Amino acid sequence: MSIIKKFLNMFKSGSAEEEEARIRAQKERYENFLKALTEGDLDARWAAVRSVGDLGEPFIEPLIRGLKDEYWIIRRGSADTLGKIGAPAVAPLINSLDSPGVDIQQETIRALQLIGEPSVAPLVQATKNTHPLIRRGAVQGLGIMGEERAVPAIIEAFKDTDAGVRHECAVALGRIGDPRAVAPLIDCLNDPKEQVRLSAMSTLCSLGEPAIEPLIRALVNTNEDVGRRAGISLVTIGEPSVEPLIRSIGDQNPGIRRGSIDVLGQIGNTRAITPIIDALDDPERLVRIEAVKALAALGVPAIAPLMQAFREGDTRMRTGAMEALWMLGQPATTPLIMVLKDDQSDVRKRAALLLGEIGDQKAVDHLTGLLSDDNIAVRREAFEALEMIKKRTAA
């Protein structure tokens, strides 16, 4: 049935004369509307799209064409009017999602959003449409509408062969904010397309707390890239990640311990210093190495606790503290100078060694004083340190 016949059938009531008069008037209005929309100037097209919302279904097709108008105001007016028409416009609007152009899709989705509830089920169904642009638009629309009922369908759409659809899935789940999205989003950290990986990371960060523990477990994913991206996501989440990461330093899995320490070093929260210093005594060498790097990254606030470990820790802890202090460099010079007079000759010797490695001129006079130390090993280390500083200065 043609659009005009549909339109005319709506007005077959009342007396024959009244009906004929109504039909003539409405037909004239319809033809004027089409003429204004297709041939009129901007003002005429704007007046046309704003005038027919109460007339319903017969005007849907030309209004759909109005969504593709060169002027934004006509596209917006067409979307608003289609939104008023409601449920009858849903199917044509979904079909129009295959039109290329962000501006057209934006207004089409806006119309579906204005229609609301009647749009939901058809949009969910459209996530399986044969046309990728329609699938993309359907997922995007459900996300903009914040439709939690659509979460299972959007998660299923992560399997789509079209990268644009997978990208829109990640974005939509971020808008909806449902924790059910966490696991499939972590899987997407290994997507072959960068835009999908980035949107998945962004959504995981926006989900915040529900994503933290799964991201920590993902640090030991068999795919190193997934683990690295999980770490970046935890760093981006920031402060809420700190306590769960600190707890994970005690995890049975050394990979979790190592990854958690690495992320804590990047976040830079000083609450992590003490548990990371404890990790200098971890039985796993790679965990100890990560602890040293993290403490160096945490900077000056880590120096005082490191000095305590340097003086009082067991062999592994002292060695790790020394390496971290060396990596910190000149900021550690003054604390090390202060322990050159320590009662323990071993502390004096190790401090002299570190000062030589750091190479700060400030230590020269203090190291020179150690050349008369009672302990021969201390004197030897002080001499070596002075030689190292002299060479570095000459260079």
C-alpha positions, 0 to 999 in steps of 0.5 A: 500500500502506498504512503498516500493510501495509508494516509487516506485510510486514516480519515475514512469516518464521518459523513461522505462530504466531511470525509471527502473534505478531510481527505482533500485537506489532509492530502493537500497538507501531506503534499505540501509537507513533501514539497517543503521537505524536498524542495523548500528552503531551510525555513520551509523544511524546518517548519515542515518537520515540526508540523507533522508529529501528530499525523503519525505513520504516513509521514515516517518515510519522509521524516527518515529522509529528513535525518539525512538532510544537509542541515543539522537543524532539519536532522534534529527536527526530524528525529524529534518528530519521529520520537513523537510518532513513537513505536511505528517509527522504530523499524524504519529507524533501525533500518536507517542505521545502515546509513554511513555518517556519524551525524545521521546515526546520531540523530537516528539513535536520538529518535529511538531514545526518545521513543524509549521502551518500544525501541528496546526489544527491536534494538536487541534483535538488531544486534544480530542484523546482517548489516554491520552498521545496523549492528553497530548502531543498535549496540550504541543505541542500547548503550546510550539508553543505559539499557541493562536488559541488553547486557547479555546481548551486548556481551554476546556481540563481542564475538562479532567479526566486525571490529566496529561492533566490538568497539561499540560493545565496549563503549556501551557497557561502559555507559551501562556500567554493569559488573557483568561486563568485566570478564568479557572486557578483560578478554577484549584486552587481547583483541586484534584491533587497537580501537577495541583494546583501548575502549575495553581498557577505558570501560574497565577503568570506568567500572572501577572497583568491580574490575579491580580483583579480576584485573589483578588476576589478569596480571598473570594472563598467559598472554603478556600483552593482556597482563600489561594492559591489565596493569595499565588499567589498574594504574589508571583506576588509581587509588581504589586499586591500592589496598587490593594490590597491597593485599595481593603482595601476599598472594601465593602466585609469585606472578601476582605478587610481582605484578601487584608490586609493579603497579603499586610502584607506578601508582605511587601511593606511599602506603605501599612502601612498607609492604613492598620493603617486606617483599625485598625478602620474598623467596622469588628473585623476580619479585625482589627485583620488582620490589627494588624497582618499585621502591625506587619509583616511589622516590624520596618517601621510601628512603627512610624505610629503606635506610632502616632495612639497610641497617637492620634487615637480613642479607636479602633485604639489605641487598635489595635496600642497597640497590633501591638506594643506589637507583634513587641516587643523590637524594639518598646521599645525606642519609647514607653520610649519616650512617658513616659513623654507625657503630656497626663496621658493616653498615659503615662499609656498605654505606661507603660502597653505595656513596662511591656508586652514587658518586655525589661530591657531597660525600668526599669529605665524609669518606675521607674521614673514614680513611682512618677508620679502625676497621681495615675493610671500612678504610678500603671501601672508603678509598675505593669510593673516593677513587670512583667519585674522583674518576666520575668527576674527571670524566 
